Amino acid sequence: MEFEVTMADIARLPRAAAQNLCKRCKLNPPEITMRHEALCRDCFIIYIRTKFTRHMEPYRVKKHSQTTKKLLLATSLGVSSTALLDILHWHRALQVERARRSEYDVYVVHIDQTAVLGGDSEVEDQCLERLRGKYTQFEFCKVPLEEIYNLSGSLAVEEMVASTGGITLDSTSTSTTSSSSAATSTSLTKLRSLLASLNSRASQMDLINILRTRLIIEIAKQRSCEAIFFADSMTKMAAMVLAEVTKGRGHALPWLISDGPTPYGTQTLVRPFRELSKSEITSFITFSSLWEYTTTTLEATKNPPKPPLKAKNQTIDEVMEKFFDDFANTHLSTNVVKTAAKLEFADDRDRVFRLGLCEICGLPMDEDPRVRKLKNVKVEGEVVVGEAGSSNGGSGSSNGGSGVNDADARIYCLEPPVGEEGLKQRRCYGCRRSTLGAGRIDWPVNNR
């Protein structure tokens, strides 16, 4: 009797014992299913470290290298940054074991935002002490966010206090500490005044994120660090892409999410977790027994706090992060991040040269879409020349019938008209929306 064996028949056959083992080592029972692949604990940790190592090629040990590179790791004391700190420690120890030297040193910086966002600063101090005791090869520093207003002053004292593990300084530095405290108080007043001038919580959080990034970059400059490591996961980066587009900074996406140089200076940004989801990093923390070295708990990751009751109090970042956390599909996050990373504007460098940087976020300025409709736009003093050769002064009349107001166009993407520098400052569209109604603000960072 003839019959045909189908795939369904094969699926019903009893599976071999090897099917109940890890798909990679075939030795241990699986403990996690990662991207449709059942892995044991050891193979999963190797997978995470392999993803990280792909981004460390510029920092491998070179035979004839005589200098040690300085890297800065920005830590929030959360899950991702603690995982990155642990893997960096492993990678550096591996270099020392194999080559008897390491190519880099790591300077770990935590930005304290409790003065403006609330929270328990003592909990952060205790977490930093535990990290300092575990990763003795690294240097740790805690810097308040308000130090962005006086980088050259009390920042050195904050570093001294951090390096002594919170030990009180001797009597010779009492006056220095006192003056530092006074400067910090003044800076905190300025920062709170800045945030109070904004009309929404979303605007406040947007500027706090910008200030935190700029402070980290300024610290890296002072410490001569050539690269800054951020622990942004693929999930967080996907949320950031959609959030920044919604805020009006879509024109700056290549600068925001791509690894490489920044418009702020020579420092390079590196995000070695850009190919890992948040859930994978959380599993790594669990398997490596690192929960005690974070300010987050496993229960908090499983049951995150509810957002503010009123929808108007939620920021677009929080909405996007919640969306990608709830939508447990790594393919969606991957597609968003990889698609955004491919974006590149042919005239990006030229645009930076022509238009400069936004005085708030420090990213390249964006042009008014109405101005882009004019081909070969040239700015000559107070005159805008369009394609047809027609021109208008700063009287507010339209240019060449295109509906472009000369003064508005220059306020948007170029220098403001003479006499209007006070309120109409040089801001990109996203920062103009965040600072809407704030008038002239005391911004601590000079981007020009």
N, C-alpha and C positions, 0 to 999 in steps of 0.2 A: 504494500500500500504506500503510495507516494504521498508525501506531505512536505510543506514548506515551513522552515523555521523563521519566525519573524523576530524583530527587535523586542517586541513585547514578551515573547517567550523567553528570550535571553534575560530580560530584566527580572523575570520571576524566578530565575535560577538562584540557588543559595550562593551568597558571595563568599569569597575566600577570607581567611582571617586577616590578611593584609589590608583589606578594605577598612578595617576598624583601627588602622594605625595612621600616624601622621603621613600626609601626602608627600612630604619631602624626605624625611629621614627614614621612614618606614620602620621606626623602632619604638617610638613612644605613642601612647594614646593621645588623640587630639584634644585640645582644651579650648580652642576657639576656631570658629569658621570665619575666615577672612577672604572676602571677595570670591565666594563659592569654593574656597579651598580650606579643608580642615587641617589645622596645624597644631603641633604641640607647642608648649611654652618656649622651649629653646629655639625652635625654628622661627617662631613668630618674632622673638627678640632679634634674631639674625636678620629677618626681613626688614624690621624697622631700622636697624643700624645700616643695612645695605642702602636703603633709600636715602639715609642721611649722608653716607660716604660719597655718593655720587656728586654731591655739591661741595666736597672738600678737596677736589683735585688741585686748586691753586695753593692749598695749604699742606700738601704732602711734603715729607722731608726731602730736601734736595742735597745732593752729595757735597757740593762746594758752597753751600749757603753759610754765611758767617753771621747773619743777623736773625733775630727772632721777631716775628711779626706780632703786632698787638691787635687783638680782636676784642670788641665790646659786645657783651651779651645783655640785651635788655630783658629784664625779668619782671613779671607782674606777680610772681610767687604763686602763679596758677599752675594748672595741669601741664599745659604745653611747654611753658618756659622751664619748668622743673625737669620735664623729660629731656628737653634740649640740653640743659645744663648737665644732666647725668650722662648723656651720650657724648657730649664734648669732653667730659672728664674721661670717659672710656677711650675715646679716640686719641686723646693726648697721651694717656698712659700707655696705649699700644705703641705709639711712636717712640716713647722713651724706652720701652722694653725692647723694641726691635732695632732702633737706630741709636740708642743711648742719648738721644736728644729729641726735643720737640721743635717743630717749626714755628709754633706760636704760643703766646700766653693769652689768657682770657681775663678780662676785666668785667666783672658782673655789676650792673647798675640797676637799682630799683628806684623808680620815681614814686615818692610818697604823695598821694593825692587826698589823703584823709582830711586835710584842712579845708578842702572845698567840696569833697564828695561824701565826707563822713566816713565812718568805719573806725576800727580799733587799731591805732598805730602800734600799741604794745604787742598785739598778735603778730603784726608784720615783723617787729623787732625780734620776737622769739623765733619766728620762722627763719629769719636771716641768720640768727645765731646757730640754729640747727644746720643750715646749709653751710655756714662757715666752718663748722666742726666736721662735717662730712667731706667737703671738697676743699681740703687744705691747700691745694696747689693754686687755687684761684683767689683773686683779690675782689672783695665785695665793697659796695658803696651804696648808701641810701641817701638820696637827694630829694628834698621837698620840691614840689612843682613850682612854687613861687620863686625859686632860685634862678629862674629864667630871667628875672629882672636885674640881677646883679651877679653875673657869672664870674667876674674877675674878683669879687670880694669874698663872700662867705663860703663859696663853693670849696675852696681849699681847706677851710676849717671843717666843713662837713666830711670831706674825705679823711681828714686826720682823725676825727671822732670815729668814723666807720672803720678805719684801719686798726684802731685800738680796741675794737669790739665794744664800744659804748663806754669805755673807762673815762672817768673825769680827767680833764687835762690838769697839768700842774699849775702852780700859782703864777708862773711867768706868762702864761697864756690866758689869764683871767680877763684882762682888758680886751684881748682880741676876741675872746668868746662873747664878751658883753657887747662889743660893737657889732659882731656878727648877728647876735640875737636882735639888736635894734634894726639892722638892715633887713633881716628876715621878716620882722614885724611890718616894716614899711612895705616890703614887697608883697606880703600877704594882703595888706590893705588895698594895694593897687590891683592885685589879681581879683579880689572879691568885688571891687568897684567895676572892673571890666566885665565880669560875669553878670553883675547886677544890671548893667546897662543893656543887656540882651533881652529880647522880648519872649523867649521860649526856652524850655529845657533842652530842646533839640539843638538850638543854636549854642547854648552853653556847653553841651557835651561835644559838639563839633569843634569848638575852639579849644576845649581842654585836650582833646585828642591831638590837635595840631601842635599845641604848646608842648605836650609830652614828647612828641616826635622830635620837635626842634630842640628841646632841652637835651635829649639823648644824643642828637647829632653834635651839639655844641660841646658836650662832655667828651665825645669821641675826638673832636678836634683838639681840645686841651690835652688829652691823654695821648695824642698822636696815634690813635687807632686807625688802621687802614680799612677796616671792615666792621660793619655793625650787623649782628645776628638778631633777627626777630623770629619768634617761635610761632608765627602765623601758620595754622593748619590749612589744608585745602578747603575745609568747611568754612573757616573764618574768612579766607580770601574770597570765596565765592560770594559770601554775604557782603563783603566790602565792595566788590565790583558793582553789584546792583545798588548798594547804598550810595556810593559815590556818584554813580550815574544819575540817581534820583536827586541828589543834592545839587547837581549842575556841574560836576567836575569830570564828566565823561571825556573831555578833551585831554585830561591829564592821566588817563588810565595807564599808558605805557610807563609813566614815571612812578605811578602809585604801586603797581603790583609786580613789575619786572625786577629781577635781580640785576644789579649793576650800579653804575654811577648815579648820583643824584644831582639835581640842580643846585644843591646847597653847598657843594664842595667836592673834595676828592674822595671822600669816604664812599665805600661800596656797600650796598645793602644786600644781605643774603638771607633767604628764607628756606632753610634746608628741609622744612616740613611741608613744603608746598604740594607734595604728592601724597600726603597722608591725611586721612580724615580725622576728625575730632574723636570719634569712637575708637579708632585704632590707637591713638595716642593715650587715651584713657585706659585702654587695656594694657598698654605697655607700663603705665604707672602702677597698675594693679599687679602685674606679673613681676615687676621689679621692686615691689614693696616700698614705694616712694610717697605714699599718701601723707605720712607724717611730716614730709618736707614741703608741703604745699599749704596754702591757706584755704583750700577747697577740700571738701569731703566727698567720699564716694556717694553718699546719700544725696548730696546737693546736685551731683551730675545726673543722677537718675531722676530726681524730682527737683528741677530748677525752680527758683522763686518765681512767683507770678509777676507779670509786668504791672505797672501802675493801672489802677482801675479806669482812669480816664484815658481814652485813646489819644487825646491831644498831648498827653505827657509822655507818650512813648516816642523814642527817637527812631529814625529810619534804620539805624544800625541794629537796634534791638529787635525790630520787626523782622529784618532780614536774617539775623542770627537765629531767631526762633523758628523761622520758616525752614532753614536748612537743617536745624537740629531735629525738627519734627519729621522732615522729609528724609527718611533714612535711605538715601540712595546716593552712593558715592559717584555714580556715573554723571548725575546732574551737576554736582560740584566740580567734577573733573572737566566737563564740557565748558562750564562757565569760566573757570580759571584759564584753561588752555586757549580758549577762543579769545579772551581778553588779552592774554599775553602775546598773541600774534598781532595785535593792533599796533600799528606804527605809522605815524604821519610823516610823509615824505619831507615836509617843510618844518618839522618839529624844531630842529636846531636853528633854522632860519627864523622861525617864529620867536624863539627865545631871544635871538639877537635883535629883532625888530621891536618886539613888544615888551621884553623884559619879564620880570617875575612879579607875581602877585605879592603885595606887601604884607598880606596876612598868612596865607598858607605857604608862600615861597615857591609855588609851582608855576610853570609857564602860563602867561596870560592867554585867555581865549578871545577870539575876535567875535564881534557882533555878526550873526548870520547875515544881516542885511548888508554889511560891508563886504562880505564874501561874494555877493552877487555882482559886485563891480569888479571887472577885470583890470589888472594892472593899477591897483589903487596906490597912489603916491601921496605922501604927506609933505607939504612944503610950507613950513611956518604955520600959518593959520588957514591954509587953503587945502581942500581935499579935491584932487583931480580924478574924475571918473573916466570910464572907457570912451565916452563920446567927446571928452575934452572939455566938457562944461565944468565950471567951478563955482563954488559959493564960499562966502566968508563965514564967520562965526555968528551970523545973525539968526540962525535957527531955520533958515529956508531949506527946502529939499534939494538934494544934489542930483542933477541930471534926470529928474523925474522919477527917481527910485524910492523916494520916501525916506532917505537916510538923512537924519539931522546931524549936521556937522559937529555941533557941540556934544550931542549925545554919543556919537561914534567915538569921539576922542576921549570922553569920560570913560567909556566902556573899555577900550583897548589901548589907548595911548595916554599921554599926559593930559590932565584936566586943563580947561581954559584958564588964562591968567585971571586971578582974583577969585577963583572958585576952588582953590586947593584945600580949603578948610574942611568941608563936609564930603566932597566928592573925591575920594582918594583912589589910589590905584589898586583896585581889587577885582579879582576874577568873578565870574557870575556866581559861583557857589559861595564865595566869601561875602559877596554883596548881599546874598539872601540871608546868610547867617547873622550878619551885622546890620540888618535892616532896622532902621529906627534908632540905632545906637549913636549915630553922629560920629564925631571924631573920637577915636579910642586911643588909649595909651598902650600901644603895641610894643612889646619888649624886644622884638627881633627885627633887625634891619636886613631886608632882603635885597637891597639895591647894590 
